[in-house]
Amino acid sequence: MPRDFKNFSKEHKKVVEENKKIIDDNQEKANEYQHILDKYKNMDNNELMSNLFNEASKLKKEGKLDANQLSNLKSTMSPFLNSEQQQMLNSLINAINEQK
């Protein structure tokens, strides 16, 4: 039985609206990520490390970062890194864990 055009039109509008929301949400996230990249892109290694440790310290004090989360991060990221990058990640995570 053919579908009637009114119902098809309503369904189509709903799908279009849902897709627009998804696109808008993704654009917001893309803008957020670009803002973060812009914030850090001109920093040298020392500035980046200082920011990393300051942020980690802040998050730990707020109870938003712990050793378990860092371990999960390491497990998630390691397969995508070469051995040198894995060593650097291990060093960073160990240093953050030792940080008060």
Secondary structure, 3 states (H helix, E strand, C coil): CCCCHHHHHHHHHHHHHHHHHHHHHHHHHHHHHHHHHHHHCCCCHHHHHHHHHHHHHHHHHCCCCCHHHHHHHHHHHHHHCCHHHHHHHHHHHHHHHHCC
